[in-house]
């Protein structure tokens, strides 16, 4: 009896491994190194959004940010300057910003203010954008919201 149950366990394990291997093989067969036109067509639209750099750049970077988000602030201070220098200013990439308000009423107000600036004075948007993250009011909001 013990020999029979061991044999069945081996058979079940072998069948499971073969099935998983087959699923993996079928999944890999559908993957190619060529761009997936459907996936490219699903890129987020940046129409009507502020864009830094040339819109015809071969790479498009899109940030979904919140002016009250501590991570967005740190990213803007530590990553953005180098990314801008290396890729946006050289024409390799364009950069678009899309407001994503998920930190409450202050997020909504800051996003609305930035959209008004962009609508009426688009050339001043990026200065305003930086000032929003630099403002001491925003710092105090972020520190008290935990």
N, C-alpha and C positions, 0 to 999 in steps of 0.2 A: 504494500500500500504506500509506504513512504517513497519507494522508488517511482511509483506511478505519479504521485503528486509532484515530485521533483521534476519528472519528465514534462508534466503539463506546465509547470512554472517556466521551464526553459522554452517551451514552445510558445507560450503566451508572450514572454519577453522578446523572443525572436520576431514574432508577428508585429509587436509594437514597434520595435526598432525598424523593421522593414517599412511599416506604414509611415513612421516619422521621416525616414529617409526619402520615401517617395514624395511626401508632401514638400519637403525641403527642395528636392530636385525639381518638382513642378514649379515651385515658387521662383527658383533661380532661373529656370528656363525663360520665364517671362521678363526678366530683368536684362536690359542691354545698357551699354555705355552711351548710347545716343540719347539726346534730350527727348523727354517725353512731351510732345506738343500739348497734350491735354493738361499736364501739370503746369506747363508754362502759361497756358491760357488762364489758369486760376490764380495768378499773382494778384495781390491786392491792387485796386485802382488807386492811383495817387492824383487823379484829376482833381483840380481845385485845392490841392494841398501844397504847402510850402516845399519847395525843392531847392536844395543847394547843389551846385555843380550843373554840368550839362545834361539835359534831358536825353540826349542821344548817347550817353555813356553806355558801355557794354554791360555794366553791372549797376543794378538798382538796389539800394539799401533803404529799407523802410523801417522806421522806428514807430512803434505804438507806445506812446509815452504819456505820463501823467505828471503834471508839474508838482504834485505833492508827494510823489513816489521817491523815497530815499535812494533806491537803486538807480532810478532814472537820473537823479542828481549826480550820483557818484559816476555813473557811466558818462554823463555829459562833461564832467570835470576830468576824468582820467583816461577814457578811451577815445571820445570824440575828437579832441584836438589832434591826436596822432593819426586817426583814421582820416580826418579832413585833410591834413597835410599830405599824407601818403597817397590817398586815393581820390578824394573829391577835388582837391586843388589841381591835381595832375590830369584830371579828365577821365580817369579810369572808371570812376563810379559817380553816381548821383545819390543824393540822400534826401529822403522825404520824411516829414514828421506828420503823424496822425495822432490827434488828441484821443486819449482813452481815459475816461474819467471813472476811476474806481476807488478813490479815497475820499468820497464825500463832497459836501457843498463847496469847499474851497477848491477842489479839483474842477468842478463845473464852472465856477466863476473864473478861475485862471484860464481854462480852455476857451471860454467865451471871449475873454479879453484878448487872448492871442488871435482868435479868429477875426475879431473886429480889426485889430492891427493889420492882420494879413489882408483883409478885404479892402481897407482904406489906404494903407501904407505898406505894401508888400516888401518894399526895399528895407523897411525897418523891422521886419518880422524876426530875423535871427538875433538882432541886438535885444529885442524884447524877450525873446525865447531865453537867451542867456541871463538876462536880468531877472526873469521869473525864478530861475534856479538859484541865482546869487542873492536874492532879496532876504533880508533878515527876517521878515515876516514869514516867509515860507519856511525858513529854518526853524523858527519857533513853532510853527504849526506841525512840522514833521516831528520835532522832538517831543511835543506833548501828545501826539497821537499814538506813539508807541508802536 
